[in-house]
Amino acid sequence: MRPVPADRIARARESLPPDLYQQPAYVIVRPFWSLLGRIYRVYAGDGRLAFFVRRPFFQIRDRLILFADEDETVPVLEIRNRSLLSFNMCHDVLDAFSGVRLGSVRTRGLSWMWRDAWDILDPDDRVCGMMQEDTLSLVRRFLQFWPGRHHIEIGGEPVALLVQQFRIFRKTFALQLLPASQNVDPRFLIACSLVAVMADIRRERQD
C-alpha cells in the first residue's frame, strides 16, 4: 500500500455517502482463503462496502486499519493494541485521520475459558458497557459448527447483536444495531464486533 497524501484522504472521506455508517444492519464476511493475510469485509445492509480490513499472517503487534475501499486508500478507523502481552488485552479504537479515540475494548482475563467477554471503555477509560458471547465457548470447542452469538451493552442497554450465519466457504456474521444505539457511533460498534469476530476465529484455529 503506497502512502496517500493527507489532503487526498480528507477529500475522499468527505465524499463517502453520509448514511454509510448510519445503517441499522451490517454483515461481516471473512473468506476461508486469502493471500497475504486474512481479509474481512463489512457490508451495509444494502450491499455497499463499509469497511475493508487486511490482517497480515505474521504481525507481532496488532494494528488494524479499517479502510472504506479495497484499494486501501481511504482509512477510516484504526484498532490498536496498547501492549504486546497483557492479562487484560485492551484494543483502542481511533479515528484513523484525526487520531481521536472513540473508545476501547478490554478483555476480561480468563473469561474466554467459558465465554468471551470484554469491557467497553469510553474515551476517558471509564467502563461504560460490555460485550459478551452468549453461547458457551466450551461448547463451541467441541461443536464448531454451532453458530456464535454476541451482544453489546452500553449504559446497561443492549445496543447491538452479532450473530454468526452458517456458510460453506466463508465466515459470515450479521450485526444488528438496536434502537438504544442511536447515541453511539456505529463505526465504534462495528469495530467492537470485528474484535469479537477475530477472537472467535482465532480460538477455532487454536483448537
ChimeraX attribute file (.defattr): number of C-alpha atoms within 10 A of each C-alpha:
attribute: neighborCount
match mode: 1-to-1
recipient: residues
	/A:1	6
	/A:2	7
	/A:3	7
	/A:4	12
	/A:5	9
	/A:6	11
	/A:7	9
	/A:8	12
	/A:9	16
	/A:10	13
	/A:11	11
	/A:12	14
	/A:13	17
	/A:14	10
	/A:15	9
	/A:16	13
	/A:17	10
	/A:18	9
	/A:19	8
	/A:20	18
	/A:21	18
	/A:22	14
	/A:23	13
	/A:24	16
	/A:25	20
	/A:26	23
	/A:27	23
	/A:28	23
	/A:29	21
	/A:30	20
	/A:31	15
	/A:32	11
	/A:33	10
	/A:34	11
	/A:35	9
	/A:36	10
	/A:37	14
	/A:38	16
	/A:39	17
	/A:40	22
	/A:41	22
	/A:42	25
	/A:43	20
	/A:44	20
	/A:45	17
	/A:46	11
	/A:47	10
	/A:48	11
	/A:49	18
	/A:50	24
	/A:51	27
	/A:52	23
	/A:53	23
	/A:54	19
	/A:55	16
	/A:56	15
	/A:57	10
	/A:58	9
	/A:59	9
	/A:60	8
	/A:61	12
	/A:62	16
	/A:63	16
	/A:64	16
	/A:65	23
	/A:66	26
	/A:67	22
	/A:68	23
	/A:69	16
	/A:70	14
	/A:71	10
	/A:72	18
	/A:73	18
	/A:74	25
	/A:75	22
	/A:76	21
	/A:77	25
	/A:78	22
	/A:79	25
	/A:80	17
	/A:81	20
	/A:82	15
	/A:83	12
	/A:84	10
	/A:85	9
	/A:86	11
	/A:87	10
	/A:88	15
	/A:89	17
	/A:90	22
	/A:91	24
	/A:92	23
	/A:93	26
	/A:94	22
	/A:95	18
	/A:96	17
	/A:97	15
	/A:98	9
	/A:99	11
	/A:100	12
	/A:101	18
	/A:102	18
	/A:103	23
	/A:104	27
	/A:105	29
	/A:106	20
	/A:107	21
	/A:108	17
	/A:109	14
	/A:110	12
	/A:111	13
	/A:112	19
	/A:113	10
	/A:114	14
	/A:115	17
	/A:116	22
	/A:117	23
	/A:118	25
	/A:119	22
	/A:120	25
	/A:121	21
	/A:122	17
	/A:123	16
	/A:124	10
	/A:125	12
	/A:126	12
	/A:127	17
	/A:128	15
	/A:129	19
	/A:130	22
	/A:131	26
	/A:132	22
	/A:133	21
	/A:134	16
	/A:135	16
	/A:136	15
	/A:137	21
	/A:138	12
	/A:139	12
	/A:140	18
	/A:141	14
	/A:142	10
	/A:143	10
	/A:144	12
	/A:145	9
	/A:146	14
	/A:147	14
	/A:148	21
	/A:149	20
	/A:150	21
	/A:151	21
	/A:152	26
	/A:153	19
	/A:154	21
	/A:155	12
	/A:156	10
	/A:157	14
	/A:158	18
	/A:159	23
	/A:160	24
	/A:161	22
	/A:162	27
	/A:163	19
	/A:164	19
	/A:165	17
	/A:166	14
	/A:167	11
	/A:168	9
	/A:169	10
	/A:170	13
	/A:171	17
	/A:172	22
	/A:173	25
	/A:174	20
	/A:175	26
	/A:176	20
	/A:177	24
	/A:178	15
	/A:179	12
	/A:180	14
	/A:181	18
	/A:182	12
	/A:183	9
	/A:184	13
	/A:185	13
	/A:186	20
	/A:187	20
	/A:188	21
	/A:189	22
	/A:190	24
	/A:191	23
	/A:192	22
	/A:193	23
	/A:194	20
	/A:195	15
	/A:196	24
	/A:197	24
	/A:198	15
	/A:199	14
	/A:200	17
	/A:201	12
	/A:202	11
	/A:203	13
	/A:204	13
	/A:205	8
	/A:206	7
	/A:207	8
